[in-house]
Amino acid sequence: MSNVNAVGLKEEIKRLADEGRAQNALLAPTTGAERQAVRARKWAVGREARARLLAYALLRGVPYGSLERSTRTPSWAMRRILDEVSAIVREWDTSAAVSAHEWAGVGP
């Protein structure tokens, strides 16, 4: 992975982290359906950030086991997350040698 791509991906991760923190301020004064919508947005931002962080780690060669030693994510959800990670990896590095599923040790 080139340094330019690394910087771009890190900036996306930082932007998502900032967006997630901004959702906290919106969450406190809301109630009902509005609060539920803010929580759904915060969850979606968190899921996207996790996928980007996992893709960044894969591209840097960090072993999956050192990131999430005992994840409680069900296998069907993990496959979906790893599909997202694979798409992000292809977006940032078309020459990636290993798929996200192989990297995490989860079948496709």
KEFIRO-754387 format. One line per field, with one value per atom (N, C-alpha, C): x, y, z; residue in three letters; atom name; chain. Coordinates in Angstrom, 3 decimals. Layout:
BEGIN
u: [X  ...]
v: [Y  ...]
w: [Z  ...]
residuo: [Ala  ...]
atomo: [CA  ...]
cadena: [A  ...]
This chain:
BEGIN
u: [0.853  0.000  0.893  0.603  1.418  1.063  2.004  1.799  0.636  0.447  -0.663  -1.987  -2.129  -3.352  -3.532  -2.424  -2.498  -3.003  -2.517  -2.944  -4.427  -4.865  -6.275  -7.192  -6.808  -7.623  -7.637  -6.496  -6.446  -7.334  -7.357  -8.208  -9.689  -10.066  -11.454  -11.810  -10.890  -11.128  -11.287  -10.434  -10.534  -11.846  -12.271  -13.525  -14.701  -14.682  -15.755  -15.756  -14.587  -14.502  -15.078  -14.743  -15.292  -16.806  -17.292  -18.731  -19.444  -18.841  -19.430  -19.498  -18.418  -18.424  -19.455  -19.649  -20.639  -22.056  -22.277  -23.599  -23.941  -22.928  -23.182  -23.876  -23.440  -24.052  -25.500  -25.787  -27.154  -28.056  -27.458  -28.220  -28.850  -28.129  -28.581  -29.928  -30.132  -31.390  -32.580  -32.416  -33.510  -34.258  -35.472  -36.279  -37.056  -37.585  -38.479  -37.845  -38.607  -38.179  -36.929  -36.824  -35.644  -34.384  -34.491  -33.358  -32.994  -33.995  -33.752  -33.030  -33.384  -32.727  -31.265  -31.003  -29.628  -28.804  -29.381  -28.670  -28.372  -29.337  -29.128  -27.992  -27.940  -26.859  -25.512  -25.491  -24.249  -23.783  -24.692  -24.348  -23.773  -24.396  -23.917  -22.525  -22.282  -20.960  -19.926  -20.293  -19.382  -19.052  -20.048  -19.821  -18.887  -19.100  -18.237  -16.816  -16.684  -15.352  -14.635  -15.351  -14.741  -14.249  -15.063  -14.663  -13.419  -13.373  -12.206  -10.964  -11.129  -9.989  -9.469  -10.375  -9.951  -9.246  -9.752  -9.108  -7.716  -7.593  -6.296  -5.302  -5.764  -4.897  -4.487  -5.434  -5.126  -4.068  -4.240  -3.294  -1.913  -1.864  -0.584  0.037  -0.688  -0.149  -0.287  -1.172  -1.393  -2.276  -1.892  -2.708  -4.066  -5.108  -6.457  -6.564  -5.918  -5.992  -5.474  -4.590  -4.081  -5.044  -6.022  -6.994  -8.221  -8.788  -10.022  -9.816  -9.275  -8.933  -10.160  -11.218  -12.405  -13.663  -13.854  -15.036  -16.290  -17.360  -18.633  -19.559  -19.002  -19.790  -20.196  -21.496  -21.925  -21.273  -21.110  -20.393  -21.060  -22.414  -23.082  -22.787  -22.729  -22.430  -20.966  -20.106  -18.678  -18.418  -19.106  -18.939  -19.349  -20.430  -20.891  -19.869  -19.330  -18.310  -17.082  -16.671  -15.490  -15.731  -16.977  -17.293  -17.048  -17.459  -17.210  -15.709  -14.982  -13.529  -12.875  -13.303  -12.742  -12.969  -14.162  -14.454  -13.566  -13.356  -12.501  -11.063  -10.597  -9.226  -9.041  -10.016  -9.921  -9.922  -10.648  -10.711  -9.355  -8.651  -7.403  -6.156  -6.222  -5.044  -5.496  -5.434  -5.917  -4.999  -3.800  -2.852  -2.792  -3.774  -3.773  -3.751  -2.846  -2.611  -3.567  -4.140  -4.977  -6.364  -7.396  -8.748  -9.002  -9.989  -10.324  -10.796  -11.490  -11.976  -10.817  -9.824  -8.638  -7.878  -7.742  -7.006  -7.617  -8.945  -9.627  -9.893  -9.642  -9.872  -11.337  -12.152  -13.582  -13.880  -14.596  -14.935  -15.825  -15.769  -16.599  -18.072]
v: [-1.173  0.000  1.228  2.155  3.366  4.299  5.173  6.106  7.054  7.439  8.327  7.665  6.377  5.658  5.528  5.284  5.147  6.434  7.554  8.848  9.067  8.750  8.931  8.060  6.819  5.908  6.330  6.763  7.248  8.471  9.354  10.546  10.156  9.153  8.682  8.126  7.378  6.803  7.922  8.924  10.062  10.807  10.988  11.686  10.913  9.605  8.787  8.834  8.842  8.946  10.282  11.359  12.674  12.703  12.077  12.041  11.248  10.152  9.362  10.142  10.875  11.701  12.821  13.366  14.433  13.908  12.640  12.050  12.021  11.941  11.932  13.202  14.331  15.607  15.685  15.049  15.057  14.092  13.076  12.021  12.485  13.250  13.630  14.358  15.399  16.148  15.542  14.422  13.868  12.776  12.516  11.442  10.777  9.623  8.932  8.540  8.762  8.365  9.110  10.366  11.158  10.554  10.168  9.552  8.221  7.474  6.200  6.418  7.454  7.769  8.166  8.936  9.340  8.111  7.227  5.999  5.119  5.042  4.242  4.829  6.148  6.795  6.558  6.668  6.450  5.004  4.050  2.649  2.438  3.056  2.913  3.510  4.650  5.283  4.384  3.808  2.919  1.670  1.126  -0.060  0.256  1.404  1.827  2.076  2.695  2.952  1.642  0.669  -0.632  -1.292  -1.260  -1.868  -1.175  0.154  0.891  0.588  0.480  0.148  -1.263  -2.207  -3.565  -3.595  -2.835  -2.776  -2.166  -1.125  -0.473  -1.452  -2.211  -3.198  -4.287  -4.768  -5.798  -5.287  -4.070  -3.507  -3.288  -3.061  -2.873  -4.193  -5.295  -6.603  -6.966  -6.303  -6.604  -7.853  -8.865  -10.078  -9.777  -10.394  -10.172  -10.547  -11.627  -12.094  -11.089  -10.206  -9.200  -8.022  -7.928  -6.834  -7.203  -8.346  -8.781  -10.206  -10.334  -11.655  -12.522  -11.942  -12.748  -11.965  -11.778  -11.058  -11.891  -11.241  -11.936  -11.742  -11.257  -11.033  -12.381  -12.589  -13.851  -14.040  -15.288  -15.570  -14.928  -14.895  -14.283  -12.794  -12.132  -10.691  -10.444  -11.330  -11.186  -11.313  -12.228  -12.370  -11.091  -10.476  -9.220  -8.109  -8.030  -7.019  -7.257  -8.524  -8.831  -8.594  -8.713  -8.330  -6.836  -6.034  -4.589  -4.302  -5.009  -4.827  -5.161  -6.247  -6.631  -5.541  -4.963  -3.885  -2.672  -2.337  -1.194  -1.470  -2.688  -3.055  -2.941  -3.437  -3.322  -1.869  -1.024  0.403  1.073  0.683  1.345  0.666  -0.637  -1.345  -2.518  -2.324  -3.348  -4.561  -4.456  -5.574  -6.349  -6.184  -6.884  -8.392  -9.072  -10.490  -11.407  -10.959  -11.818  -11.194  -12.048  -11.529  -11.319  -10.518  -10.250  -11.520  -12.395  -13.643  -14.551  -14.657  -15.461  -14.864  -13.556  -12.829  -13.081  -13.070  -13.233  -14.700  -15.584  -17.003  -17.379  -16.642  -16.903  -17.294  -18.377  -18.811  -17.816  -17.754  -16.795  -17.094]
w: [0.000  0.000  0.000  -0.871  -0.925  0.222  0.534  1.642  1.364  0.088  -0.263  0.078  -0.281  0.047  1.549  2.251  3.703  4.334  3.856  4.398  4.114  2.901  2.552  3.383  3.580  4.373  5.837  6.359  7.748  7.923  6.918  7.003  7.026  6.244  6.277  7.651  8.239  9.568  10.598  10.526  11.461  11.274  10.009  9.733  10.331  10.172  10.737  12.261  12.869  14.331  14.802  14.100  14.451  14.288  13.218  12.983  14.076  14.502  15.581  16.888  17.186  18.400  18.303  17.115  16.928  17.172  16.869  17.099  18.587  19.450  20.901  21.346  20.804  21.177  20.693  19.576  19.058  19.810  20.409  21.058  22.374  23.149  24.493  24.510  23.694  23.829  23.083  22.412  21.616  22.359  21.904  22.463  21.338  21.636  20.713  19.394  18.330  16.987  16.543  16.944  16.574  17.213  18.459  19.151  18.496  18.112  17.449  16.115  15.388  14.109  14.327  15.387  15.691  16.076  16.880  17.262  16.047  15.136  13.922  13.092  12.998  12.249  12.935  14.260  15.004  14.820  14.836  14.637  13.234  12.231  10.856  10.692  11.324  11.263  11.946  13.074  13.791  12.993  12.320  11.494  10.330  9.701  8.603  9.092  10.254  10.818  11.118  11.679  11.974  10.687  9.643  8.371  7.815  7.900  7.400  8.242  9.553  10.414  10.116  9.912  9.582  8.224  7.259  5.942  6.059  6.848  7.058  7.676  8.657  9.304  8.316  7.512  6.526  5.544  5.055  4.093  4.704  5.997  6.676  7.115  6.965  7.319  8.781  9.493  10.910  11.006  11.766  11.880  12.513  11.970  12.479  13.956  14.352  15.733  16.749  16.329  17.267  17.405  16.524  16.588  17.399  17.080  17.730  18.217  19.379  19.902  20.151  20.676  20.985  20.614  19.333  18.892  19.139  19.500  19.714  18.517  17.425  16.225  15.626  15.378  14.766  13.392  12.991  11.743  10.536  10.485  9.335  9.265  10.418  10.442  10.110  10.580  10.298  8.807  8.147  6.697  5.984  6.434  5.821  6.045  7.244  7.535  6.672  6.544  5.742  4.254  3.795  2.416  2.225  3.215  3.166  3.194  4.053  4.154  2.817  2.178  0.882  -0.162  -0.156  -1.107  -0.843  0.413  0.761  0.356  0.593  0.224  -1.282  -2.052  -3.518  -3.962  -3.243  -3.565  -3.345  -2.291  -1.921  -2.445  -2.708  -3.191  -4.064  -5.369  -6.294  -6.343  -5.805  -5.850  -4.536  -3.679  -2.386  -2.621  -1.954  -2.201  -1.449  -0.365  0.466  0.612  0.632  0.826  2.316  2.610  4.010  4.712  3.992  4.592  4.973  4.084  4.398  5.579  5.568  6.610  7.982  8.049  9.336  9.675  8.718  8.972  8.985  8.220  8.121  6.686  6.490  5.134  4.437  3.104  2.350  2.430]
residuo: [Met  Met  Met  Ser  Ser  Ser  Asn  Asn  Asn  Val  Val  Val  Asn  Asn  Asn  Ala  Ala  Ala  Val  Val  Val  Gly  Gly  Gly  Leu  Leu  Leu  Lys  Lys  Lys  Glu  Glu  Glu  Glu  Glu  Glu  Ile  Ile  Ile  Lys  Lys  Lys  Arg  Arg  Arg  Leu  Leu  Leu  Ala  Ala  Ala  Asp  Asp  Asp  Glu  Glu  Glu  Gly  Gly  Gly  Arg  Arg  Arg  Ala  Ala  Ala  Gln  Gln  Gln  Asn  Asn  Asn  Ala  Ala  Ala  Leu  Leu  Leu  Leu  Leu  Leu  Ala  Ala  Ala  Pro  Pro  Pro  Thr  Thr  Thr  Thr  Thr  Thr  Gly  Gly  Gly  Ala  Ala  Ala  Glu  Glu  Glu  Arg  Arg  Arg  Gln  Gln  Gln  Ala  Ala  Ala  Val  Val  Val  Arg  Arg  Arg  Ala  Ala  Ala  Arg  Arg  Arg  Lys  Lys  Lys  Trp  Trp  Trp  Ala  Ala  Ala  Val  Val  Val  Gly  Gly  Gly  Arg  Arg  Arg  Glu  Glu  Glu  Ala  Ala  Ala  Arg  Arg  Arg  Ala  Ala  Ala  Arg  Arg  Arg  Leu  Leu  Leu  Leu  Leu  Leu  Ala  Ala  Ala  Tyr  Tyr  Tyr  Ala  Ala  Ala  Leu  Leu  Leu  Leu  Leu  Leu  Arg  Arg  Arg  Gly  Gly  Gly  Val  Val  Val  Pro  Pro  Pro  Tyr  Tyr  Tyr  Gly  Gly  Gly  Ser  Ser  Ser  Leu  Leu  Leu  Glu  Glu  Glu  Arg  Arg  Arg  Ser  Ser  Ser  Thr  Thr  Thr  Arg  Arg  Arg  Thr  Thr  Thr  Pro  Pro  Pro  Ser  Ser  Ser  Trp  Trp  Trp  Ala  Ala  Ala  Met  Met  Met  Arg  Arg  Arg  Arg  Arg  Arg  Ile  Ile  Ile  Leu  Leu  Leu  Asp  Asp  Asp  Glu  Glu  Glu  Val  Val  Val  Ser  Ser  Ser  Ala  Ala  Ala  Ile  Ile  Ile  Val  Val  Val  Arg  Arg  Arg  Glu  Glu  Glu  Trp  Trp  Trp  Asp  Asp  Asp  Thr  Thr  Thr  Ser  Ser  Ser  Ala  Ala  Ala  Ala  Ala  Ala  Val  Val  Val  Ser  Ser  Ser  Ala  Ala  Ala  His  His  His  Glu  Glu  Glu  Trp  Trp  Trp  Ala  Ala  Ala  Gly  Gly  Gly  Val  Val  Val  Gly  Gly  Gly  Pro  Pro  Pro]
atomo: [N  CA  C  N  CA  C  N  CA  C  N  CA  C  N  CA  C  N  CA  C  N  CA  C  N  CA  C  N  CA  C  N  CA  C  N  CA  C  N  CA  C  N  CA  C  N  CA  C  N  CA  C  N  CA  C  N  CA  C  N  CA  C  N  CA  C  N  CA  C  N  CA  C  N  CA  C  N  CA  C  N  CA  C  N  CA  C  N  CA  C  N  CA  C  N  CA  C  N  CA  C  N  CA  C  N  CA  C  N  CA  C  N  CA  C  N  CA  C  N  CA  C  N  CA  C  N  CA  C  N  CA  C  N  CA  C  N  CA  C  N  CA  C  N  CA  C  N  CA  C  N  CA  C  N  CA  C  N  CA  C  N  CA  C  N  CA  C  N  CA  C  N  CA  C  N  CA  C  N  CA  C  N  CA  C  N  CA  C  N  CA  C  N  CA  C  N  CA  C  N  CA  C  N  CA  C  N  CA  C  N  CA  C  N  CA  C  N  CA  C  N  CA  C  N  CA  C  N  CA  C  N  CA  C  N  CA  C  N  CA  C  N  CA  C  N  CA  C  N  CA  C  N  CA  C  N  CA  C  N  CA  C  N  CA  C  N  CA  C  N  CA  C  N  CA  C  N  CA  C  N  CA  C  N  CA  C  N  CA  C  N  CA  C  N  CA  C  N  CA  C  N  CA  C  N  CA  C  N  CA  C  N  CA  C  N  CA  C  N  CA  C  N  CA  C  N  CA  C  N  CA  C  N  CA  C  N  CA  C  N  CA  C  N  CA  C  N  CA  C  N  CA  C  N  CA  C  N  CA  C  N  CA  C  N  CA  C  N  CA  C  N  CA  C  N  CA  C]
cadena: [A  A  A  A  A  A  A  A  A  A  A  A  A  A  A  A  A  A  A  A  A  A  A  A  A  A  A  A  A  A  A  A  A  A  A  A  A  A  A  A  A  A  A  A  A  A  A  A  A  A  A  A  A  A  A  A  A  A  A  A  A  A  A  A  A  A  A  A  A  A  A  A  A  A  A  A  A  A  A  A  A  A  A  A  A  A  A  A  A  A  A  A  A  A  A  A  A  A  A  A  A  A  A  A  A  A  A  A  A  A  A  A  A  A  A  A  A  A  A  A  A  A  A  A  A  A  A  A  A  A  A  A  A  A  A  A  A  A  A  A  A  A  A  A  A  A  A  A  A  A  A  A  A  A  A  A  A  A  A  A  A  A  A  A  A  A  A  A  A  A  A  A  A  A  A  A  A  A  A  A  A  A  A  A  A  A  A  A  A  A  A  A  A  A  A  A  A  A  A  A  A  A  A  A  A  A  A  A  A  A  A  A  A  A  A  A  A  A  A  A  A  A  A  A  A  A  A  A  A  A  A  A  A  A  A  A  A  A  A  A  A  A  A  A  A  A  A  A  A  A  A  A  A  A  A  A  A  A  A  A  A  A  A  A  A  A  A  A  A  A  A  A  A  A  A  A  A  A  A  A  A  A  A  A  A  A  A  A  A  A  A  A  A  A  A  A  A  A  A  A  A  A  A  A  A  A  A  A  A  A  A  A  A  A  A  A  A  A  A  A  A  A  A  A]
